[in-house]
Amino acid sequence: MLKRLGLALLGATSLGLIDVVVEPEESPAGSYLLGKDAWSISSVAYADQPVVEESSSLAVVYPPENHETTAEQIFLIGSAPPEGTVIINGQEIERSPAGHFAPSFPLDVGENRFTLTYGDQTLEMQVQRLSLTPPVPEGSDFVSESLYPPIDIARQPGELICFEAIAPFGSEAFVSLGNQRIALMPQDNSVVLPPNSAVLTLQNQPIDINSDTSSSSTATYQGCGSFATPGNLGTPVYELATNEQSITQSAAGTVEILSPTQIQVAEVTGSYGAARTGPSTSYSRLTPLPTGTQAAVTGRDDIWYRLDYGAWIRNTDVTVRPGTVPPRSLIRSVRSQPQPTQTEIFFPLQVPVPVSVEQGSDTFTLILHNTTAQTDTIFIDDDPLIRRVDWTQPRPDEIRYTFHLKTDQQWGYDLRYEGTTLVLTLRHAPVVRLTADQPLQGISVLLDPGHGGEELGARGPTGYPEKSVNLVVSRLLRDELIARGATVYMTRNEDMAVSLGDRIDLINQLAPTIALSIHYNALPDNGDAVNTAGIGAFWYDAQAHDLAVFLHDYLVETRDRPSYGVFWNNLALTRPSIAPSVLLELGFMINPNEFEWIVDPEEQEALAIALADGITAWLESSRD
């Protein structure tokens, strides 16, 4: 659904309207809970109502009705008038001075019921804890959805393909494909990895599922084989022998062996190619591929293509066409071209090859894949940013260019193809025109008030949404920064939906000195909402690390707040590379006591001043 978005630009020349696509919001913790499906909430305040009306009745905002989770415990977040007692399952609970609560309760596998009472008011709710163990087959049979592959896949001739199925323990299992019959052996799968969100509660240890007795009746069977002949081999047929019975069942997906003489070439046709370590969005991101990048396809999992340098990419990001040879390039000379605010380095290539980036504190390394050097001359003059460049060819198809920089703080980079020439842009340090009353002259800051519109973000015990306090504090910070001479951009200046893609596009388009995404926090289900509080900071590119640490430490010290910590995190609003981009979590909406601090107008103003002071101090410490 397309909408028109007015870009809020303050302290500088205003820009026009741009088209945006409304998509879901993302934050490191707020997305885990407290969505729009509330159990029961008191009146909700918005950005122009910073003080929340207290409810006169018992209210629960989390978990939602009929909530399902794999966590071992759950917190119940809500509020009631401070006078009186709230009892949950016969136990009186502690509350904040304003009457808010968020106690945690253990969960048994299966249905868990909770009864909340306050005076003559009663609320009934249930939470379903799901087992982490594999599904149990019906009778002497396979678990249908466990048969690999569940989707159509393609692999190289001779490449090892491992098959898998869940079946009753003690069975004999085989898989037949092509002209091979492969024995499948039971594996020890007693440990599962927790989700990435587990690190947010410091509970990211592997989980032993042996304690669940249902796991003893099933086993995961695996076996591997390779196939030399190109062509579509069809669907693997699984065979299970148990209790003198033999059954067969086919997987849902087919297996194709790619022809080495019928090469497919993928070209990035989107605004960039989101490269990943595996064939789904659950795998880690790699350096995005600039538009025009070309690489040979070496495998396929349904809508995902594996590229010849090892990354996977979604079919919507590329166009695939037949090729005669894999895309390969030579490179000879390299030259730089300093400009007033940045340095551009040009890499003439025969074909746009895949790239990767590695950043150190004072180094920037560009990796060209599928490329061979014939380089004798590189022109890097007395550059304001680059001290020197070194290059190596550690493998026949990979070149590494390492730029040694004159400063420990990097200010952003960009990669693009102009035809077949790769252009790397390295931004210079900003020129700060210091004056006594306006120390941020020449500085631009992009502020992103998280969430908006139907995306509420986290919610406090009264139902007050994170999106509103994000906007309140962002507006206060905006005013403080403008008063100090900064140019301030905002991704939204009212309660409206702005997609992640458009927030990122604004950062890339405007190239601010720094970009800050303002959020307030929540926790996964197994967190401790009562005892977790404080300031958190999230960064992705190395150039943003120092800013994240500095602002976190500055707010903790000057506002006397608890420290939640500094995290590397693959978030949409930390990924823009054109500027140091940091996402701040300024407190926990779900903590009953911290919530009262979060919605206090005087504390909001003091926090905005401290943030502006911290930004000013960091910029002063980071300039040459």
Salt bridges, closest charged atoms under 4 A:
ASP19 OD1 - ARG4 NH1 2.60
GLU25 OE2 - ARG503 NH2 3.43
ASP48 OD1 - ARG475 NH1 3.10
GLU111 OE2 - ARG113 NE 2.88
GLU159 OE2 - ARG155 NE 3.85
GLU159 OE1 - ARG306 NH2 2.78
GLU239 OE1 - ARG181 NH2 2.95
GLU256 OE1 - ARG300 NH2 2.96
GLU267 OE1 - ARG321 NH1 3.14
ASP301 OD1 - ARG155 NH1 2.75
ASP308 OD2 - ARG328 NH1 3.07
GLU344 OE2 - ARG416 NH2 3.21
GLU358 OE1 - ARG400 NH2 2.59
ASP382 OD1 - LYS406 NZ 3.30
ASP390 OD2 - ARG388 NH2 3.10
ASP390 OD2 - HIS404 NE2 2.84
GLU398 OE1 - ARG395 NH2 2.52
GLU398 OE2 - ARG400 NH1 3.77
GLU418 OE2 - ARG416 NH2 2.79
ASP448 OD1 - ARG503 NH1 2.57
GLU454 OE1 - LYS36 NZ 3.81
GLU466 OE1 - HIS451 NE2 3.25
GLU466 OE2 - HIS519 ND1 3.05
ASP479 OD1 - ARG478 NE 2.91
GLU480 OE1 - ARG484 NH2 3.45
ASP495 OD2 - LYS467 NZ 2.89
ASP525 OD2 - HIS67 NE2 2.80
ASP553 OD1 - HIS552 ND1 2.86
GLU594 OE2 - ARG561 NH2 2.86
GLU603 OE1 - ARG559 NH2 2.87
ASP613 OD1 - ARG484 NH2 2.69
